[in-house]
Structures are given as structure tokens and as C-alpha cells.
Amino acid sequence: MVDIMTHRGPDDSGVWHEDLNGTGIYLGHRRLSIIDLSSAGHQPMISPCGRYVLVYNGELYNYKELKSDLEACGKTFHSQSDTEVFLQGLIEWGPEALTRYNGMWGFAFFDRSTGDLLLGRDRFGKKPLYYHEDDGRLLFASEIKAILLAASKKFRLDPNVVKRYLEQNLMDDDDETFFEGIRKIPPGHFGTCNVHSNKRLTLHRYWHITDEAAFEGTESQAIERVRELFFDAVSIRLRSDVPVGVLLSGGLDSSAIVAAVKHLQKAQDIVILSSTSRDKRFDESTFIDQVADHLDLPVQKFSFDTDFQDVLGLLSTVVWHHDEPICNFSILAHYLLMQKAKEHGVTVLLNGQGADECLCGYKKYYGFYLQSLLRAGYYLEFLRALHALYKQGTVLNQLSLSEAKRYVGFLSAGKVSILAAALQEQADADKIALGLDGGSVIDRQIADVYRFSVPVITHYEDRNSMALAREIRLPFLDYRLVSLLVQLPVQYKLRDGWTKWVLRKAMEPYLPDTITWRKDKQHFVNAGGEMLKRSLKQQIEAYLNPDSLIYKFGLVDRNNFSALYQQFSEQPADKGNVSFKEIFTPLALEVWLRRFEEYIRPG
């Protein structure tokens, strides 16, 4: 299990074992050294008294402040590592320590005296932790493949997970995985069990977004508070004993991080990395250059072709690291960017993910907002908001029917399903409602943070980065910032036709107006859709032959999928009723099935 995850931690490894009254306890770890590169940070880490053992994957960004608090409690330290702070915090405060920690983690904490085992995951699931219970055994690991190896058996596919993936492009929306019986510790939860009395894991939730008090103050105070917290979130994520970089895309979120680094006077120690496209339709170089020129900072640019040389080979490599199928082409581009970061010796990377969910950055949120105004009878406000959208040209000119049908059920009415009959019969027939579904816009934001969006983002950010032994840090998913932004009134996020209004105002003094008030943002998915229609079409049709596993396992109806693919191929760019995701997901599923077939039990 340790060896198969060498890519996650090539710097060091360790295994601790003990037999307790006939029960074998094994804790293993792979280390990617970030804080305190010495052997003092070796894991598994055993407390000075010898009673407690910890294995921990992640970073504790506020470890310096916590260390001071623990020293005030009488604790002494023998290293400069955040791991020792994590360990001593659990010893001193128990599971309540998790509410004090600001960071990302998956961990196992064992009490040799009582036989109690504590497994935990950070608030937003930035670090993974899977488990499987069977025949009196509890197996857990950062990646599913380690459990597959140790379980020494084949697993059925979970039909509900497969169905949601193919029909709604949903992944990581609950604690199930594609392998029936392998589950994940949910974000913001810890699990407990006792090796003497009960080896079954009991889950406990330790944090929710609304646990933090909602902001009360004036508009100007809200803008200042957002700026203050954002700068601090960036600052503590720059703590590292290895090289740190920032991924700059040319959009508001990543540009804000670079501007914060400059403001904090840390830019001289930071490498700024950007990916560009040789296809000018999807290239962001102009905006990247504007940020670099305004802040007077150098940028390392990497140019990628929108047409990959070996897309199926790259897909196979990436899904092996993900352990499950992926959901779009941009994940492949992100993986290639991690390769470039490794080539340039940058170990830690800051990225702007999470801002869209916290600040209503996606186009869908304006649809939800308009819907909520109509439902509440605020017709004048509805018309004003609609007029502002038309005037600014920020959302209405970017609407896509193929994307809108994910959130508006009647747009999919009468559509032929690509699901094979066997899967439709086995799986739950009810689709998950992805629209506003009777709640508020803020309720829908919380759903995106915990279920529909952030879990997918953190999954691919972690797997792609750790595949190349890199570490991704996400300032916008600092729990203090998330709680502040999500709970702010919607008008602080959606105003005058703009999304992310309060962040734009907060960063206005630090960025050029062309970035702060930018109306559009290119996405690699646009290029991916064109690839599926043109350069990859013949290759994909040959790959998805009658013997393909998606057909053999009774998951996809070949005739219906072929007809859908043809309909998609005839659509103009970014137009039509068929989303590129409806074509990409069966392809990615097939690639994944071939890579993991030895662990899958049909039926």
C-alpha cells in the first residue's frame, strides 16, 4: 500500500506495526517534505511518551500560531514540522483540535493505550481519505488503488455512482466511489473506532460553513474584511521550506493571488507559472501579460497544443492517478501543467480554485438569483437585474443550452438516454436536482461547496499535483474566507450585472481594471469540445468499438451513444443541445474500465 503511492511522497517513507491482543495495527506513510526537511519530520510520528501514533497527509498553515498556544499549555517540541504540531494538538485537545486547525489533511491518529483510532479529513476535502470495511478488517488510504491492492478481491461497480456520472456529469457528490464498498471520509468529518470492541467506523461531523458567525457591518467594512482575510489566507499558504509558485491563468481569482503576493512583499521568492495555447481562440496571454506588467513580475509561460498528441494514453495515465474516471479535458491540461512545475523545481503551488463557489462566479448563479427574485415576488428587482446583465454583457452572451439543461429539468425532456437498460434497471431512477430546488442562492452555494463542485475540484487538484509530487494550496478555500463569503448577502456577490462583486471591489486598488472588471474568461473545455468533434473523432470511434467495456458491462447503449455523438459533431461551436461532457464521460469511463478491469467484478 505504501509502495503503490510512492508518487505522493518520494522523499521518505515509514511503516509502524503493533499487535494488540491478536489485532494487527499497521500505519504507513509516504512523505513529500515541505516543512522541516530534516528526519525530525519522519512519519509515522510517535509522541514522546510513546502512547500516540500519527500518519498525516497535508499542511497545517497556522502551525506557528498553534505551536505557541501548545507551548503555553506546557507542550515541548523536538522539530520545526507542522506534523508535530498536528500530533500535539490532537493529544491536548482531542478531535476539537480540528476546529482550531487551518489547513488540509487526511490523517490517522492511534491511541496505543485505549485502542482508539481516529481518522479525519479537512473541512473541504482538499486531501483524500478512503476506507473499506470487510471481514473484520478496516483498510484506509489516501488513494483507492492502495485499498484495491490490500483487499485482494474484485469489487462491483456502484450503479448509482456510474449513473450519476454518465447522466449528470456528477462525481464526488457523496461518500460513495465507483467501487461498491469503498467509501470516503466526508469533508468536515472524522471517524472513530476501537480495535478492541468495535472495528466499525462511526462518522462525526465537526464543522459546517454556518458554524462561523455571519458578517455584520457596512458595505465598506465588508470589502475591507474580505481583503484582509484573503491576504492572510495567501500569506499563511506561502509558508514553506521548498520553492513556491502561483498558477496565473489571467482571470480575476489567480490574478488576485499574485497581487496579494506582491502586496505582501513575498514576490521575490515566488515563481509565477502560466499555461497558454497556440490556438489564439483559447489563448489567455494578453491578460496574463497585463497582470505581469502591472505588478512588474516575471512569468514562466508554457504553451500547449489544444490537440493532444496521444489523448487516450494521457487519459489512461491520468485516470490511474485519479482511481476513478475524470469529467473533462481541462483536467488533462492541468496534469501537463503539473509536469511543467516539476520540471522547473516548484514544489508548492497556489491556485485560485474555490472562488467561483464562494463568490457566485459561475454563470448559473445569476440564473438562480433571477429565479429566487421571481419566486419571492420581487418583480422590479428581477427586471433591474436582467437589464444589468444585458447592459454589462457579462452573462447573457455566454449562455449555453447544453449547460443550462443540467439545472433546468424540462430542457432535457424527451431526450434519449445513453444508459444501457441493465444500468437503468439497477440504479435509482431519480435524478439529483441541480437547480435552486426550493432553497436560496446561499443554500445552493453551500451545496456546491460540500457536494456538487468543490469536491470534484479538490479531487483533481490533489491527484494531478501529487502524481508529480507537487502540492496545491487554495487560498479561497481558507475556512474563514469561505464562511465570510458564502454567508454574505447575495447582493455582495451578484450586482449590476457582475459576479464576484465584493472581490472585484476588494482587489480594485491592486489590479488593472481590465482584469478586475473583466467580463469573460476562456476555458479549455471549449477547445476540448472542438477536439471531440474534429481531430479526435475517428480515433474515438475506433476506440469505442463493439467490444468496449462500457457496452460489455451493460453501462452504455451503443446505438444511442453513437447517435448522440453524431448530433454533437454536427453542432456549431458552443451551440446546440448536446454538451461535450456527454461525449467525454463515456470515453473517460471506458479508459478507466480498461485500466482498472483487474479489480472490477461484473454484474
C-alpha positions as CSV (number, residue, x, y, z in Angstrom):
1,M,0.0,0.0,0.0
2,V,2.9,2.4,0.8
3,D,4.8,1.5,-2.3
4,I,2.0,2.0,-4.8
5,M,1.7,5.6,-3.6
6,T,5.4,6.5,-3.9
7,H,4.4,9.3,-6.3
8,R,2.6,11.1,-3.4
9,G,5.8,11.2,-1.3
10,P,9.1,10.3,-2.9
11,D,11.2,11.9,-0.1
12,D,10.7,9.4,2.7
13,S,8.6,6.5,3.8
14,G,7.8,4.6,7.0
15,V,5.7,1.8,8.5
16,W,4.7,1.2,12.1
17,H,3.2,-2.1,13.3
18,E,1.9,-3.4,16.5
19,D,-0.1,-6.5,17.6
20,L,-2.8,-5.7,20.2
21,N,-4.4,-8.8,21.6
22,G,-4.4,-10.5,18.3
23,T,-5.4,-7.4,16.2
24,G,-2.7,-6.2,13.9
25,I,-2.4,-2.4,13.5
26,Y,-0.4,-1.1,10.6
27,L,0.2,2.6,9.8
28,G,2.2,3.6,6.7
29,H,3.3,6.9,5.2
30,R,4.9,8.4,2.2
31,R,6.5,11.8,2.7
32,L,6.7,14.8,0.5
33,S,8.9,17.1,2.6
34,I,7.6,20.7,2.7
35,I,8.1,22.0,6.3
36,D,11.2,21.0,8.2
37,L,13.0,18.8,5.6
38,S,15.0,17.0,8.3
39,S,14.4,13.5,9.6
40,A,12.6,15.1,12.6
41,G,9.5,15.2,10.4
42,H,9.6,11.5,9.7
43,Q,6.3,9.6,9.8
44,P,4.7,7.6,11.3
45,M,5.3,10.0,14.1
46,I,5.2,8.7,17.7
47,S,4.6,11.0,20.7
48,P,7.4,11.4,23.2
49,C,5.5,9.4,25.7
50,G,5.1,6.6,23.2
51,R,1.3,6.4,23.6
52,Y,0.2,8.0,20.3
53,V,1.0,7.4,16.7
54,L,0.1,9.7,13.7
55,V,0.2,9.4,10.0
56,Y,-0.8,12.6,8.3
57,N,-1.0,13.9,4.7
58,G,-1.4,17.7,4.2
59,E,-0.4,21.0,5.6
60,L,-1.2,22.9,8.8
61,Y,-0.9,26.5,7.6
62,N,-1.4,28.1,11.1
63,Y,1.1,25.7,12.7
64,K,3.3,28.5,14.1
65,E,0.4,30.1,16.0
66,L,-0.8,26.7,17.2
67,K,2.7,25.8,18.3
68,S,2.7,28.9,20.5
69,D,-0.7,28.0,22.0
70,L,0.5,24.5,22.8
71,E,3.8,25.7,24.3
72,A,1.6,27.8,26.6
73,C,-0.1,24.6,27.6
74,G,3.2,23.1,28.6
75,K,4.0,21.1,25.4
76,T,7.6,20.8,24.2
77,F,8.7,20.3,20.6
78,H,11.6,18.4,19.0
79,S,11.2,19.6,15.4
80,Q,10.1,22.5,13.3
81,S,7.5,20.5,11.4
82,D,3.7,21.1,11.3
83,T,3.2,17.3,11.7
84,E,4.4,17.5,15.3
85,V,2.1,20.4,15.9
86,F,-0.8,18.4,14.4
87,L,0.1,15.5,16.7
88,Q,0.4,17.5,19.9
89,G,-2.8,19.4,19.1
90,L,-4.7,16.1,19.0
91,I,-3.2,14.9,22.2
92,E,-4.0,18.2,24.0
93,W,-7.5,19.0,22.6
94,G,-8.7,15.7,21.1
95,P,-11.0,15.9,18.0
96,E,-11.8,19.5,18.9
97,A,-8.4,20.4,17.7
98,L,-9.7,20.1,14.1
99,T,-11.8,23.2,14.6
100,R,-8.6,25.1,15.5
101,Y,-6.6,23.8,12.5
102,N,-6.4,25.9,9.3
103,G,-5.2,23.7,6.6
104,M,-5.8,20.5,4.6
105,W,-5.4,17.0,5.9
106,G,-6.2,13.3,5.8
107,F,-4.9,11.6,8.9
108,A,-4.9,8.5,11.2
109,F,-4.3,9.0,14.9
110,F,-4.0,5.9,17.1
111,D,-4.0,5.7,20.9
112,R,-2.0,2.5,21.8
113,S,-3.3,2.6,25.4
114,T,-7.1,2.6,24.7
115,G,-7.1,1.1,21.2
116,D,-9.0,4.1,19.8
117,L,-8.4,5.0,16.2
118,L,-9.3,8.5,14.8
119,L,-9.5,9.1,11.1
120,G,-10.1,12.6,9.8
121,R,-10.4,14.8,6.8
122,D,-10.2,18.6,6.4
123,R,-13.3,20.8,6.1
124,F,-13.5,20.8,2.3
125,G,-11.9,17.5,1.4
126,K,-8.8,19.0,-0.1
127,K,-6.9,15.9,1.0
128,P,-8.4,12.5,0.3
129,L,-9.1,9.6,2.7
130,Y,-10.8,6.4,1.6
131,Y,-11.8,3.3,3.7
132,H,-13.1,-0.2,3.2
133,E,-14.6,-2.4,6.0
134,D,-14.8,-6.2,5.3
135,D,-14.3,-9.4,7.3
136,G,-13.3,-7.6,10.5
137,R,-10.7,-5.5,8.7
138,L,-10.6,-1.7,8.3
139,L,-8.4,-0.6,5.3
140,F,-7.8,3.1,4.7
141,A,-5.6,5.1,2.4
142,S,-5.1,8.4,0.5
143,E,-5.8,6.6,-2.8
144,I,-8.2,3.9,-3.7
145,K,-5.6,1.9,-5.5
146,A,-3.8,1.1,-2.2
147,I,-7.1,-0.4,-0.9
148,L,-7.6,-2.4,-4.1
149,L,-4.2,-3.9,-3.7
150,A,-4.6,-4.8,0.0
151,A,-8.2,-6.1,-0.3
152,S,-7.1,-8.8,-2.7
153,K,-10.5,-9.1,-4.3
154,K,-12.7,-7.7,-7.0
155,F,-15.3,-5.0,-6.5
156,R,-18.6,-4.5,-8.2
157,L,-19.2,-1.1,-9.8
158,D,-21.6,1.1,-7.8
159,P,-24.5,1.5,-10.3
160,N,-25.8,4.8,-8.8
161,V,-22.3,6.4,-9.0
162,V,-21.9,5.3,-12.6
163,K,-25.4,6.5,-13.5
164,R,-24.9,10.0,-11.9
165,Y,-21.6,10.3,-13.7
166,L,-23.0,9.4,-17.2
167,E,-26.3,11.2,-16.9
168,Q,-25.4,14.3,-14.9
169,N,-21.6,14.5,-15.0
170,L,-21.6,14.2,-11.2
171,M,-18.6,12.9,-9.3
172,D,-17.6,13.0,-5.6
173,D,-21.2,14.2,-4.7
174,D,-21.4,11.8,-1.7
175,D,-19.2,9.4,0.2
176,E,-19.5,6.6,-2.3
177,T,-17.0,5.7,-5.0
178,F,-17.1,3.8,-8.3
179,F,-16.1,0.7,-6.3
180,E,-19.0,-0.6,-4.3
181,G,-17.9,-0.9,-0.7
182,I,-15.0,1.6,-0.9
183,R,-16.1,4.9,0.7
184,K,-14.5,8.2,1.6
185,I,-14.5,10.1,4.9
186,P,-16.7,13.1,4.0
187,P,-15.2,16.6,4.2
188,G,-15.5,18.2,7.6
189,H,-15.9,14.8,9.3
190,F,-13.8,12.4,11.4
191,G,-14.4,8.7,12.1
192,T,-13.7,6.7,15.2
193,C,-13.4,3.1,16.1
194,N,-11.9,0.9,18.8
195,V,-9.7,-2.1,17.8
196,H,-10.7,-4.0,21.0
197,S,-14.5,-3.6,21.0
198,N,-15.7,-2.2,17.6
199,K,-13.8,-2.1,14.4
200,R,-16.6,-0.5,12.5
201,L,-16.1,3.2,11.8
202,T,-18.5,5.8,13.2
203,L,-18.6,9.1,11.4
204,H,-18.9,12.5,13.2
205,R,-19.2,16.0,11.6
206,Y,-17.0,18.6,13.3
207,W,-17.6,21.7,11.2
208,H,-20.1,23.5,8.9
209,I,-19.9,26.7,7.0
210,T,-22.5,28.3,9.2
211,D,-20.6,27.5,12.4
212,E,-18.8,30.7,11.8
213,A,-20.7,33.9,12.6
214,A,-22.1,35.8,9.6
215,F,-20.6,39.2,8.9
216,E,-22.4,42.2,10.3
217,G,-21.2,45.6,9.2
218,T,-21.3,48.2,6.4
219,E,-20.5,47.6,2.8
220,S,-17.1,49.2,3.0
221,Q,-16.3,47.2,6.1
222,A,-17.3,44.0,4.2
223,I,-14.9,44.9,1.4
224,E,-12.1,45.6,3.8
225,R,-12.8,42.4,5.7
226,V,-12.7,40.3,2.5
227,R,-9.4,41.9,1.5
228,E,-7.9,41.4,5.0
229,L,-8.9,37.7,5.2
230,F,-7.9,37.0,1.6
231,F,-4.4,38.5,2.1
232,D,-3.9,36.5,5.3
233,A,-5.1,33.3,3.6
234,V,-2.5,33.8,0.9
235,S,0.2,34.8,3.5
236,I,0.0,31.7,5.6
237,R,0.0,29.5,2.5
238,L,3.3,30.9,1.5
239,R,5.0,29.1,4.4
240,S,7.3,26.5,3.0
241,D,10.9,25.3,3.2
242,V,10.8,24.4,-0.6
243,P,10.1,26.6,-3.7
244,V,6.6,28.1,-4.0
245,G,4.8,29.2,-7.2
246,V,1.5,30.6,-8.2
247,L,-0.6,29.4,-11.2
248,L,-1.7,32.5,-13.1
249,S,-4.4,32.0,-15.7
250,G,-5.3,35.6,-16.5
251,G,-8.6,35.5,-14.7
252,L,-9.6,37.5,-11.6
253,D,-9.0,34.8,-9.0
254,S,-5.5,33.8,-9.8
255,S,-4.5,37.4,-10.6
256,A,-5.8,38.4,-7.1
257,I,-3.4,35.8,-5.6
258,V,-0.4,37.2,-7.5
259,A,-1.4,40.7,-6.5
260,A,-1.6,39.6,-2.8
261,V,1.8,38.0,-3.0
262,K,3.2,41.3,-4.4
263,H,1.4,43.3,-1.7
264,L,2.8,41.0,1.0
265,Q,6.3,41.7,-0.4
266,K,6.9,38.0,-1.0
267,A,7.1,38.1,-4.8
268,Q,10.9,37.8,-4.9
269,D,10.6,34.3,-3.5
270,I,7.7,33.2,-5.7
271,V,7.7,31.6,-9.2
272,I,4.7,32.6,-11.4
273,L,3.6,29.9,-13.9
274,S,1.1,30.2,-16.7
275,S,-0.2,28.0,-19.4
276,T,-1.0,29.4,-22.8
277,S,-2.5,28.0,-26.0
278,R,-1.1,28.0,-29.5
279,D,-4.7,28.3,-30.7
280,K,-5.4,32.0,-30.4
281,R,-9.2,31.4,-29.8
282,F,-8.4,29.9,-26.4
283,D,-5.2,31.8,-25.5
284,E,-5.1,34.0,-22.4
285,S,-1.6,35.5,-22.9
286,T,-2.9,39.1,-23.3
287,F,-4.5,39.0,-19.8
288,I,-1.5,37.2,-18.3
289,D,0.8,39.9,-19.7
290,Q,-1.4,42.7,-18.3
291,V,-1.1,41.3,-14.8
292,A,2.6,40.7,-15.1
293,D,3.2,44.2,-16.5
294,H,1.0,45.9,-13.9
295,L,2.7,44.1,-11.0
296,D,6.2,44.2,-12.6
297,L,6.7,40.5,-12.1
298,P,8.2,37.9,-14.4
299,V,6.1,34.9,-15.6
300,Q,7.1,31.5,-16.8
301,K,4.8,30.6,-19.7
302,F,4.2,27.1,-21.0
303,S,2.4,26.7,-24.4
304,F,0.2,23.7,-25.0
305,D,-1.5,22.5,-28.1
306,T,-5.3,22.2,-27.8
307,D,-4.9,18.9,-29.7
308,F,-3.0,16.4,-27.6
309,Q,-0.6,14.0,-29.3
310,D,-1.9,10.9,-27.6
311,V,-5.1,11.8,-25.8
312,L,-6.0,8.2,-24.9
313,G,-2.6,7.5,-23.5
314,L,-2.7,10.7,-21.5
315,L,-6.2,9.8,-20.3
316,S,-5.1,6.4,-19.2
317,T,-2.2,7.9,-17.1
318,V,-4.4,10.5,-15.5
319,V,-7.3,8.1,-14.6
320,W,-4.8,5.8,-13.0
321,H,-3.7,8.6,-10.7
322,H,-7.4,9.6,-10.0
323,D,-8.6,6.0,-9.4
324,E,-11.9,7.0,-11.0
325,P,-12.9,8.5,-14.3
326,I,-12.4,12.2,-14.9
327,C,-15.1,14.6,-16.1
328,N,-13.4,17.0,-18.6
329,F,-10.4,17.8,-20.8
330,S,-9.2,20.7,-18.6
331,I,-8.0,18.0,-16.1
332,L,-5.6,16.8,-18.7
333,A,-4.3,20.3,-19.3
334,H,-3.9,20.7,-15.5
335,Y,-1.9,17.5,-15.3
336,L,0.5,18.7,-18.0
337,L,1.0,22.0,-16.1
338,M,1.9,20.0,-13.0
339,Q,4.6,18.3,-15.2
340,K,6.0,21.7,-16.1
341,A,6.0,22.8,-12.5
342,K,8.0,19.7,-11.6
343,E,10.5,20.3,-14.4
344,H,11.1,23.8,-13.0
345,G,11.6,22.6,-9.5
346,V,8.5,24.3,-8.0
347,T,7.1,22.0,-5.3
348,V,4.2,24.1,-3.8
349,L,1.7,25.9,-5.9
350,L,-1.1,28.3,-5.1
351,N,-4.2,28.3,-7.2
352,G,-7.5,30.3,-7.4
353,Q,-9.9,27.3,-7.2
354,G,-12.9,27.8,-4.9
355,A,-13.6,31.4,-5.6
356,D,-16.4,30.7,-8.0
357,E,-18.4,28.7,-5.5
358,C,-17.9,31.3,-2.7
359,L,-18.5,34.4,-4.8
360,C,-21.2,33.2,-7.2
361,G,-18.7,33.3,-10.1
362,Y,-20.4,30.7,-12.3
363,K,-23.0,31.9,-14.8
364,K,-25.6,29.6,-13.3
365,Y,-25.7,31.7,-10.1
366,Y,-27.3,34.6,-11.9
367,G,-30.0,32.2,-13.2
368,F,-30.6,31.0,-9.6
369,Y,-30.7,34.7,-8.4
370,L,-33.3,35.7,-11.0
371,Q,-35.3,32.6,-10.1
372,S,-35.2,33.5,-6.4
373,L,-36.4,37.0,-7.1
374,L,-39.3,35.8,-9.2
375,R,-40.3,33.2,-6.5
376,A,-40.3,35.9,-3.8
377,G,-42.4,38.3,-6.0
378,Y,-39.6,40.9,-6.4
379,Y,-40.5,41.6,-10.0
380,L,-39.0,45.1,-10.2
381,E,-35.6,43.8,-8.8
382,F,-35.8,40.9,-11.3
383,L,-36.2,43.4,-14.2
384,R,-33.4,45.5,-12.9
385,A,-31.1,42.5,-12.6
386,L,-32.0,41.3,-16.1
387,H,-31.3,44.8,-17.5
388,A,-27.9,45.0,-15.8
389,L,-26.9,41.7,-17.3
390,Y,-27.9,42.9,-20.7
391,K,-26.1,46.2,-20.2
392,Q,-22.9,44.7,-19.0
393,G,-22.8,41.8,-21.4
394,T,-21.3,39.6,-18.7
395,V,-23.5,36.5,-18.7
396,L,-26.3,36.6,-21.2
397,N,-24.0,36.5,-24.2
398,Q,-22.3,33.4,-22.7
399,L,-25.3,31.2,-22.1
400,S,-25.2,27.7,-23.4
401,L,-28.3,25.5,-23.8
402,S,-26.3,22.3,-23.4
403,E,-25.0,23.5,-20.0
404,A,-28.3,25.1,-18.9
405,K,-30.1,21.8,-19.1
406,R,-28.1,20.5,-16.2
407,Y,-30.0,22.9,-14.0
408,V,-33.4,23.2,-15.7
409,G,-35.1,19.8,-16.0
410,F,-37.6,20.4,-18.8
411,L,-34.8,21.3,-21.2
412,S,-33.8,17.6,-21.2
413,A,-37.4,16.3,-21.6
414,G,-37.7,13.7,-24.4
415,K,-34.0,13.2,-24.7
416,V,-32.9,9.6,-25.5
417,S,-30.7,8.2,-22.7
418,I,-27.4,6.6,-23.5
419,L,-27.6,4.4,-20.4
420,A,-27.9,0.7,-21.1
421,A,-31.1,-1.0,-20.0
422,A,-29.4,-3.0,-17.3
423,L,-28.0,0.1,-15.6
424,Q,-31.3,1.9,-15.8
425,E,-33.0,-1.1,-14.0
426,Q,-30.3,-1.4,-11.3
427,A,-29.8,2.2,-10.5
428,D,-32.0,4.7,-8.6
429,A,-34.3,6.3,-11.2
430,D,-34.4,9.7,-9.5
431,K,-32.0,12.3,-10.8
432,I,-30.4,14.7,-8.3
433,A,-31.9,18.2,-8.5
434,L,-29.1,20.5,-9.5
435,G,-31.2,23.7,-9.7
436,L,-32.3,26.0,-6.9
437,D,-34.7,23.3,-5.8
438,G,-36.7,25.4,-3.3
439,G,-33.7,26.8,-1.4
440,S,-31.9,30.2,-1.5
441,V,-28.9,31.1,-3.6
442,I,-26.8,30.8,-0.5
443,D,-28.1,27.3,0.1
444,R,-27.1,26.4,-3.4
445,Q,-23.6,27.8,-2.8
446,I,-23.3,25.6,0.3
447,A,-24.4,22.6,-1.8
448,D,-21.7,23.4,-4.4
449,V,-19.0,23.7,-1.7
450,Y,-20.0,20.4,0.0
451,R,-21.3,18.3,-2.8
452,F,-21.5,19.4,-6.4
453,S,-18.4,21.4,-7.3
454,V,-15.6,21.8,-4.7
455,P,-15.2,18.0,-4.1
456,V,-14.5,17.5,-7.8
457,I,-12.1,20.4,-7.9
458,T,-10.2,19.3,-4.9
459,H,-10.1,15.7,-6.2
460,Y,-8.4,16.6,-9.4
461,E,-6.2,19.3,-7.9
462,D,-4.8,16.8,-5.4
463,R,-4.5,13.8,-7.7
464,N,-2.8,15.7,-10.5
465,S,-0.4,17.5,-8.2
466,M,0.5,14.5,-6.1
467,A,1.0,12.4,-9.2
468,L,4.0,14.6,-9.8
469,A,4.9,15.1,-6.1
470,R,3.6,18.7,-6.1
471,E,1.4,20.3,-3.5
472,I,-1.6,22.6,-4.4
473,R,-2.8,25.2,-1.9
474,L,-6.1,27.0,-2.4
475,P,-6.4,30.4,-0.5
476,F,-10.0,30.8,-1.5
477,L,-10.8,27.6,0.5
478,D,-9.5,29.0,3.7
479,Y,-12.4,28.2,6.0
480,R,-12.6,31.7,7.4
481,L,-12.9,33.2,3.9
482,V,-15.4,30.6,2.8
483,S,-17.7,31.2,5.8
484,L,-17.4,35.0,5.3
485,L,-18.1,35.0,1.5
486,V,-20.8,32.3,1.4
487,Q,-22.8,33.9,4.2
488,L,-22.6,37.5,2.8
489,P,-25.9,38.7,1.2
490,V,-26.2,37.7,-2.5
491,Q,-26.1,41.4,-3.5
492,Y,-22.4,41.5,-2.3
493,K,-21.6,38.8,-4.9
494,L,-24.0,39.5,-7.8
495,R,-24.5,43.2,-8.5
496,D,-25.0,45.4,-11.5
497,G,-24.6,42.5,-13.9
498,W,-21.3,41.4,-12.3
499,T,-20.3,38.3,-10.5
500,K,-17.8,38.3,-7.6
501,W,-18.6,41.9,-7.0
502,V,-17.1,42.2,-3.5
503,L,-13.8,40.6,-4.5
504,R,-13.6,42.9,-7.5
505,K,-14.0,45.9,-5.2
506,A,-11.5,44.5,-2.7
507,M,-8.8,44.0,-5.4
508,E,-9.6,47.1,-7.4
509,P,-6.6,49.0,-5.9
510,Y,-4.2,46.2,-6.8
511,L,-5.0,45.1,-10.3
512,P,-5.7,46.8,-13.7
513,D,-9.3,47.5,-14.5
514,T,-9.0,45.2,-17.5
515,I,-8.5,42.3,-15.0
516,T,-10.7,43.4,-12.1
517,W,-13.7,44.1,-14.3
518,R,-13.0,41.5,-17.0
519,K,-16.3,40.2,-18.5
520,D,-15.3,36.8,-19.9
521,K,-12.9,34.0,-19.1
522,Q,-11.8,31.4,-21.6
523,H,-11.9,27.7,-20.6
524,F,-10.0,24.8,-22.0
525,V,-13.3,22.9,-22.2
526,N,-14.2,24.9,-25.3
527,A,-11.2,23.6,-27.1
528,G,-11.9,20.1,-25.8
529,G,-15.3,20.1,-27.4
530,E,-13.9,21.0,-30.7
531,M,-11.3,18.3,-30.4
532,L,-14.0,15.7,-29.8
533,K,-15.8,16.9,-33.0
534,R,-12.8,17.1,-35.3
535,S,-9.3,15.8,-34.7
536,L,-10.2,13.0,-32.2
537,K,-13.5,11.8,-33.7
538,Q,-12.1,9.0,-35.9
539,Q,-9.8,7.8,-33.1
540,I,-12.6,7.8,-30.5
541,E,-15.0,5.9,-32.8
542,A,-12.3,3.2,-33.4
543,Y,-11.6,3.0,-29.6
544,L,-15.2,2.7,-28.6
545,N,-15.8,-0.5,-30.7
546,P,-18.5,-3.1,-30.1
547,D,-16.2,-5.0,-27.6
548,S,-15.7,-1.9,-25.4
549,L,-16.2,-2.5,-21.7
550,I,-18.9,0.3,-21.4
551,Y,-21.0,-1.9,-23.6
552,K,-19.8,-5.3,-22.3
553,F,-20.6,-4.3,-18.7
554,G,-24.0,-3.1,-19.6
555,L,-23.4,0.6,-18.8
556,V,-23.9,2.4,-22.2
557,D,-26.3,1.8,-25.1
558,R,-24.0,1.8,-28.1
559,N,-26.6,2.8,-30.7
560,N,-27.9,5.7,-28.6
561,F,-24.5,6.9,-27.8
562,S,-23.4,6.8,-31.5
563,A,-26.4,8.8,-32.5
564,L,-25.7,11.4,-29.7
565,Y,-22.1,11.7,-30.8
566,Q,-23.1,12.3,-34.4
567,Q,-25.6,15.0,-33.2
568,F,-22.9,16.6,-31.1
569,S,-20.4,16.6,-34.0
570,E,-22.9,18.5,-36.3
571,Q,-23.4,21.3,-33.7
572,P,-21.7,24.7,-34.2
573,A,-19.0,25.6,-31.6
574,D,-20.5,26.2,-28.2
575,K,-24.0,25.8,-29.6
576,G,-26.7,23.1,-29.5
577,N,-28.4,20.8,-27.0
578,V,-25.5,18.3,-26.5
579,S,-22.7,19.1,-24.1
580,F,-19.2,18.0,-24.8
581,K,-19.3,16.3,-21.3
582,E,-22.0,13.9,-22.6
583,I,-19.4,12.6,-25.1
584,F,-16.3,12.8,-22.9
585,T,-17.7,10.9,-19.9
586,P,-18.4,7.6,-21.7
587,L,-14.9,7.9,-23.3
588,A,-13.2,8.5,-19.9
589,L,-15.3,5.7,-18.3
590,E,-14.1,3.3,-21.0
591,V,-10.4,4.3,-20.5
592,W,-10.8,3.9,-16.7
593,L,-12.5,0.5,-17.0
594,R,-9.6,-0.8,-19.1
595,R,-7.1,0.5,-16.6
596,F,-8.8,-1.0,-13.6
597,E,-10.5,-4.0,-15.1
598,E,-8.5,-6.5,-12.9
599,Y,-10.2,-5.1,-9.8
600,I,-13.7,-5.0,-11.2
601,R,-16.3,-7.8,-10.8
602,P,-19.0,-7.5,-13.5
603,G,-22.7,-7.8,-12.5
